[in-house]
C-alpha cells in the first residue's frame, strides 16, 4: 500500500481493478470510495487518453489491447519509444527481450499508443504479429496472414506463399519496397 501511495492515481486505479478482477471483491469494495475521479478536461475519446485515430490504427494492425489489470511503467515504455525514434526514417528493428510473462508485449503495445510516434514513424500503420513457439505449419499460417495484410491494397491478387521460404522472400521484398519504415 505504501508503494501505491507514492505513485499516481492510475496506480491506485490499477490496484483496485486488480483486486476486483482477481477475486478480492471484498478488499476492492473497501477501496472503492477512494478511487480518484478521471479528469475530462482534455476531451480525449477514452479514459486512457487514446484518440479514436490511435485506436483505429492499432486495432487494424492487430496490436493487443491493454490488459484489464494494467500498471504503467513509464521508464520502460519511454526506453522503447527512444529506440524507435532513433531509427528515424531508416528501416530497422527494435528488439524487446525478456523472460516469458515479464510484460514485453504490454510495454511495446503501450509505446505504440503514442499518437506522435504513430504519425511520424508508422505512416502506413502498424502490423503486429505474435510468433511465440510455433510449429512449421502454424508459422506458415502466420506468415501467409501477414503477407495478405501487407498486400491488401495491391492491384495484383497474389496467391498465398506455399512454404516458409517463399513467405520470407515475399515479406522481405514487401518490407524493402512497400513498407521500408
C-alpha positions as CSV (number, residue, x, y, z in Angstrom):
1,X,0.0,0.0,0.0
2,X,2.9,2.4,0.8
3,X,4.3,2.0,-2.7
4,X,0.9,2.6,-4.3
5,X,0.5,5.8,-2.3
6,X,3.8,7.1,-3.7
7,X,2.5,6.6,-7.3
8,X,0.0,8.4,-9.4
9,X,-3.8,8.0,-9.5
10,X,-3.6,5.4,-12.3
11,X,-1.6,3.1,-9.9
12,X,-4.4,3.3,-7.4
13,X,-7.0,2.6,-10.0
14,X,-4.9,-0.4,-11.4
15,X,-4.5,-1.8,-7.9
16,X,-8.3,-1.5,-7.3
17,X,-9.0,-3.2,-10.7
18,X,-6.6,-6.0,-9.9
19,X,-8.3,-6.7,-6.7
20,X,-11.7,-6.6,-8.4
21,X,-10.8,-8.9,-11.2
22,X,-8.6,-11.4,-9.3
23,X,-11.3,-12.4,-6.8
24,X,-10.7,-10.0,-4.0
25,X,-14.0,-8.1,-4.3
26,X,-14.3,-7.6,-0.6
27,X,-11.0,-5.7,-0.4
28,X,-11.8,-3.8,-3.6
29,X,-15.1,-2.7,-2.0
30,X,-13.2,-1.2,0.9
31,X,-11.1,0.9,-1.5
32,X,-14.0,1.9,-3.8
33,X,-14.7,5.3,-2.1
34,X,-11.1,6.3,-2.7
35,X,-10.9,5.8,-6.4
36,X,-9.7,9.1,-8.0
37,X,-12.0,10.7,-10.5
38,X,-11.0,10.7,-14.1
39,X,-10.4,14.2,-15.4
40,X,-12.4,15.0,-18.5
41,X,-10.6,18.3,-19.2
42,X,-8.7,17.3,-22.3
43,X,-11.6,15.7,-24.1
44,X,-9.8,12.6,-25.4
45,X,-12.0,9.8,-26.6
46,X,-11.4,7.5,-23.7
47,X,-10.2,7.3,-20.1
48,X,-6.7,6.2,-21.1
49,X,-6.2,9.3,-23.3
50,X,-6.2,7.5,-26.7
51,X,-7.8,9.2,-29.6
52,X,-10.1,7.3,-32.0
53,X,-7.3,7.7,-34.6
54,X,-4.8,5.8,-32.5
55,X,-7.4,3.2,-31.5
56,X,-8.3,2.6,-35.2
57,X,-4.7,2.3,-36.3
58,X,-3.7,-0.1,-33.5
59,X,-6.9,-2.2,-33.9
60,X,-6.4,-2.5,-37.7
61,X,-2.8,-3.6,-37.2
62,X,-3.7,-6.2,-34.6
63,X,-1.9,-4.5,-31.7
64,X,-3.0,-6.1,-28.4
65,X,-5.3,-4.0,-26.2
66,X,-4.3,-3.1,-22.7
67,X,-4.9,-5.8,-20.1
68,X,-7.7,-5.3,-17.6
69,X,-5.1,-5.0,-14.9
70,X,-2.6,-2.5,-16.2
71,X,0.3,-0.9,-14.3
72,X,2.1,1.9,-16.0
73,X,5.9,1.6,-16.4
74,X,6.8,4.9,-18.0
75,X,10.6,4.5,-17.9
76,X,10.5,1.2,-19.8
77,X,7.9,2.5,-22.3
78,X,10.0,5.6,-22.8
79,X,13.1,3.4,-23.4
80,X,11.2,1.6,-26.2
81,X,10.0,4.8,-27.7
82,X,13.5,6.3,-27.7
83,X,14.8,3.2,-29.6
84,X,12.0,3.6,-32.1
85,X,12.8,7.3,-32.5
86,X,16.5,6.5,-33.0
87,X,15.6,4.6,-36.2
88,X,14.5,7.9,-37.7
89,X,13.4,7.3,-41.3
90,X,15.8,4.4,-41.8
91,X,14.4,0.9,-41.9
92,X,15.4,-1.1,-38.9
93,X,14.3,-3.2,-35.9
94,X,13.9,-2.7,-32.2
95,X,14.1,-5.9,-30.2
96,X,12.4,-6.3,-26.9
97,X,13.5,-9.3,-25.0
98,X,13.0,-10.9,-21.6
99,X,11.5,-13.9,-19.7
100,X,8.1,-15.1,-20.6
101,X,5.4,-13.1,-18.9
102,X,7.5,-10.2,-17.9
103,X,5.4,-7.7,-20.0
104,X,7.3,-7.3,-23.3
105,X,4.1,-7.3,-25.3
106,X,2.3,-4.9,-23.0
107,X,5.2,-2.5,-22.9
108,X,5.7,-2.5,-26.6
109,X,2.0,-2.1,-27.3
110,X,1.9,0.8,-24.8
111,X,4.8,2.6,-26.6
112,X,2.8,2.4,-29.9
113,X,-0.2,4.2,-28.2
114,X,1.7,7.5,-28.7
115,X,-0.1,9.4,-31.5
116,X,3.1,11.4,-32.4
117,X,5.1,8.2,-32.7
118,X,2.5,6.6,-34.9
119,X,2.2,9.7,-37.1
120,X,5.9,10.3,-37.5
121,X,7.3,6.8,-37.7
122,X,4.5,4.5,-38.8
123,X,2.8,6.4,-41.6
124,X,1.4,3.2,-43.2
125,X,0.1,1.9,-39.9
126,X,1.3,-0.9,-37.7
127,X,1.2,-4.6,-38.5
128,X,1.5,-6.7,-35.3
129,X,2.4,-10.3,-35.4
130,X,2.9,-12.6,-32.5
131,X,5.1,-15.6,-33.3
132,X,5.9,-17.3,-30.0
133,X,6.5,-21.1,-30.1
134,X,5.0,-22.3,-33.4
135,X,5.4,-25.5,-35.4
136,X,6.2,-25.0,-39.1
137,X,2.5,-25.2,-40.2
138,X,1.5,-22.6,-37.6
139,X,4.4,-20.3,-38.6
140,X,3.4,-20.6,-42.3
141,X,-0.2,-19.6,-41.5
142,X,1.0,-16.6,-39.6
143,X,3.4,-15.6,-42.4
144,X,0.6,-16.1,-45.0
145,X,-1.7,-13.9,-43.0
146,X,0.9,-11.1,-42.7
147,X,1.6,-11.3,-46.5
148,X,-2.1,-11.0,-47.1
149,X,-2.4,-8.0,-44.7
150,X,0.5,-6.2,-46.3
151,X,-0.7,-6.8,-49.8
152,X,-4.3,-5.8,-49.1
153,X,-4.3,-2.8,-51.4
154,X,-2.2,-4.3,-54.2
155,X,-3.9,-4.4,-57.6
156,X,-2.4,-7.8,-58.2
157,X,-4.0,-10.5,-56.2
158,X,-1.3,-12.9,-55.3
159,X,-1.7,-16.5,-54.1
160,X,-0.5,-17.1,-50.5
161,X,3.1,-18.3,-50.2
162,X,3.2,-22.1,-50.3
163,X,6.1,-22.5,-47.9
164,X,8.1,-20.6,-45.2
165,X,11.0,-19.8,-47.6
166,X,8.6,-18.3,-50.1
167,X,6.9,-16.3,-47.3
168,X,10.2,-15.0,-46.0
169,X,11.2,-13.8,-49.5
170,X,7.8,-12.1,-50.2
171,X,7.9,-10.4,-46.8
172,X,11.5,-9.2,-47.4
173,X,10.5,-7.6,-50.7
174,X,7.4,-6.1,-49.2
175,X,9.3,-4.6,-46.3
176,X,12.0,-3.2,-48.6
177,X,9.8,-1.9,-51.4
178,X,6.4,-1.1,-49.9
179,X,6.9,-0.7,-46.2
180,X,10.5,0.5,-45.7
181,X,9.7,2.2,-42.4
